[in-house]
Amino acid sequence: MKFGVVVFPGSNCDRDMQDALQNDLNQEVVMLWHKDRDLSRFQAEDCIVLPGGFSFGDYLRCGAIARFSPMMQSVIEFANAGGKVLGVCNGFQILCESHLLPGALLRNGNQQFVCKNVFIKDPDENISRLPIAHGEGRYFAEDKVLDELERNEQVIFRYCDEYGKLTAVANPNGAVRNIAGICNTGRNVFGMMPHPERACSTVLGNTDGRAIIKNLLMAEQLVGL
């Protein structure tokens, strides 16, 4: 499996993602500049990653300008053809702006930038501790969309406490229904606000991110857990 990590002006987690994939998970990584278009070296089983950061300074809305980068036009085509795409933090925002994922990421409920470790859990009740660092991470969608996400099992991660309980206190940004990550109906496009790539090093004292990324790698489809 090969990974392409897209670099936008303002990306600040691109090298973190490269390091986690290459050094912790022994995967092949190709860095992709946002002004390029060529994804011909990637096959459907490969994965394009949109990393965290502040693409184009978060002007207009987070991810709104990055959505129109030449590389993103190719990424959209790649995803629509069944290729795997993973967006983390700002990458999640870009995926929503690109309409590859439903909903939007709004300003945090407390109107402040939040940077800390949080707990999330997947549908199998596996709990992980991951860092977050965002000012616009409050996932929102209309009830009709949310109900569809629930019905199709597209909610992949929710904010919880250390015991797995979904509480308002454990929700760091006010995300509707404690949603921290979702996927598309085709289960080949995935977005999440927490940073698994920042939790892959023993030096940092947290390797929970390894299990999350490994689960994505070992799945037949990106989020076919």
C-alpha positions in Angstrom: 0.0 0.0 0.0 1.3 3.4 -1.0 0.4 6.7 0.6 0.4 10.2 -0.9 0.5 13.1 1.6 -0.8 16.3 0.1 1.1 19.5 1.2 -0.8 22.8 1.1 0.6 26.2 2.1 0.0 26.2 5.8 0.1 22.5 6.3 1.9 21.7 9.6 1.3 18.0 10.1 2.4 16.7 6.8 5.8 15.6 8.1 4.3 14.2 11.2 2.1 12.0 9.0 5.0 11.0 6.8 7.1 10.1 9.8 4.3 8.0 11.4 3.6 6.1 8.1 7.2 5.6 7.2 9.0 5.0 10.5 6.2 3.6 12.7 4.2 1.6 10.1 6.9 1.0 7.4 4.7 2.3 4.6 5.8 3.9 1.3 5.0 7.6 1.3 5.1 10.2 -1.5 4.7 13.9 -0.7 2.4 15.7 -3.1 2.5 19.4 -3.7 -0.9 21.1 -3.9 -0.2 22.7 -7.3 0.5 19.3 -9.0 -2.2 17.1 -10.4 -0.6 13.8 -11.2 -1.9 10.8 -9.2 -1.2 8.2 -11.9 1.3 6.3 -9.7 -1.5 5.5 -7.2 -4.0 2.6 -7.5 -7.4 2.2 -5.8 -5.8 0.2 -3.0 -3.5 3.1 -2.2 -4.4 6.1 0.0 -4.2 9.9 -0.3 -3.9 11.7 3.0 -4.9 15.3 3.6 -2.9 16.3 6.8 -3.7 18.8 9.5 -2.6 22.4 9.6 -4.0 25.8 8.4 -4.2 25.4 4.6 -4.0 28.9 3.0 -4.2 30.4 6.5 -7.8 29.3 7.0 -8.9 32.4 5.2 -12.6 32.4 4.2 -13.4 29.1 5.9 -11.1 26.3 7.0 -10.4 24.2 3.9 -12.4 26.5 1.6 -9.5 27.6 -0.5 -7.6 24.3 -0.4 -10.6 22.6 -1.9 -9.9 24.4 -5.2 -6.2 23.4 -5.4 -5.2 21.5 -8.6 -4.2 18.5 -6.6 -7.6 18.4 -4.9 -9.4 18.2 -8.2 -7.4 15.0 -8.8 -8.1 13.8 -5.3 -11.8 14.2 -5.8 -11.6 12.2 -9.0 -9.5 9.6 -7.3 -12.1 9.3 -4.4 -15.1 9.2 -6.8 -13.4 6.3 -8.6 -13.1 4.3 -5.4 -9.6 5.4 -4.2 -9.0 5.7 -0.5 -8.7 9.2 1.0 -8.0 10.1 4.7 -8.3 13.6 6.1 -7.1 14.6 9.5 -8.1 17.8 11.2 -7.7 20.4 8.5 -7.9 17.5 6.1 -11.3 16.6 7.5 -12.4 20.2 6.9 -11.2 20.1 3.3 -13.1 16.9 2.7 -16.3 18.5 3.9 -15.6 21.6 1.8 -15.0 19.3 -1.2 -18.4 17.5 -0.5 -16.5 14.2 -0.3 -18.0 14.0 3.2 -21.3 15.5 4.4 -21.6 18.2 7.0 -19.3 21.0 8.1 -16.7 21.8 10.8 -17.8 24.9 12.7 -16.1 27.2 15.3 -15.6 25.3 18.6 -18.5 25.7 21.0 -16.4 27.7 23.5 -15.1 30.0 20.7 -11.5 29.1 21.6 -8.7 27.1 20.1 -8.4 23.7 21.9 -5.2 21.7 22.2 -5.1 18.7 24.5 -5.5 14.9 24.6 -9.0 13.6 24.4 -10.7 10.1 24.4 -12.6 8.7 21.4 -14.2 5.4 20.8 -15.1 3.4 17.7 -18.3 1.4 17.1 -16.7 -1.6 18.7 -16.2 0.4 21.9 -12.4 0.5 21.5 -11.2 3.6 23.4 -8.2 5.6 22.3 -6.5 8.7 23.6 -5.4 11.2 20.9 -4.3 14.8 20.7 -6.5 17.5 19.2 -5.5 21.0 18.1 -8.2 23.0 16.4 -10.4 26.1 16.6 -13.0 24.9 14.1 -13.6 21.3 15.0 -17.3 21.2 15.9 -18.9 18.8 13.5 -22.4 19.8 12.4 -25.0 18.5 10.0 -28.8 18.7 9.8 -30.7 16.1 11.6 -31.7 14.3 8.4 -28.0 13.9 7.5 -27.1 12.8 11.0 -29.8 10.2 11.0 -28.5 8.9 7.7 -25.0 8.8 9.0 -26.2 6.8 12.0 -28.3 4.5 9.9 -25.5 3.7 7.5 -23.0 3.3 10.3 -20.8 6.1 8.9 -19.9 7.6 12.3 -16.5 6.0 13.0 -15.4 7.9 16.1 -17.1 9.8 18.9 -15.7 11.8 21.8 -16.0 10.0 25.1 -14.6 10.0 28.6 -11.9 7.5 29.6 -14.6 4.9 30.4 -16.3 5.3 27.0 -19.3 7.3 28.1 -20.6 9.9 25.7 -20.9 13.1 27.8 -20.9 16.8 27.2 -17.8 17.2 29.4 -15.9 14.8 27.2 -16.9 16.7 24.0 -14.1 19.2 23.5 -15.7 21.3 20.8 -19.5 20.9 21.1 -19.6 18.5 18.1 -23.2 17.3 17.4 -23.8 13.8 18.8 -20.1 13.8 20.0 -19.0 13.0 16.5 -15.2 13.0 16.0 -14.9 11.2 12.7 -17.1 9.9 9.8 -16.8 8.2 6.5 -18.7 8.3 3.2 -21.3 5.8 2.0 -18.7 4.1 -0.1 -16.5 3.6 2.9 -13.4 4.8 1.1 -13.2 8.4 2.3 -12.6 9.1 6.0 -12.2 12.2 8.1 -11.4 12.8 11.7 -10.5 15.7 13.9 -8.1 14.0 16.4 -4.5 13.4 15.3 -3.5 9.7 15.2 -0.1 10.6 13.6 0.8 12.5 16.8 0.3 9.5 18.9 2.6 7.0 17.3 5.9 7.6 19.1 7.0 6.0 22.4 9.1 9.1 23.0 5.9 11.1 23.3 4.4 8.6 25.7 1.4 7.7 23.5 1.1 5.1 20.8 -2.7 4.8 20.5 -2.5 6.3 17.1 -0.7 3.3 15.8 -3.6 1.0 16.4 -6.0 3.4 14.7 -3.8 3.7 11.6 -3.0 0.0 11.5 -6.8 -0.8 11.6 -7.2 1.4 8.6 -4.3 -0.2 6.8 -5.4 -3.8 7.5 -9.1 -3.2 6.6 -10.2 -4.3 3.2 -11.5 -0.8 2.7 -10.2 2.2 4.5 -12.8 2.2 7.2 -14.3 -1.2 6.7 -13.9 -2.0 10.4 
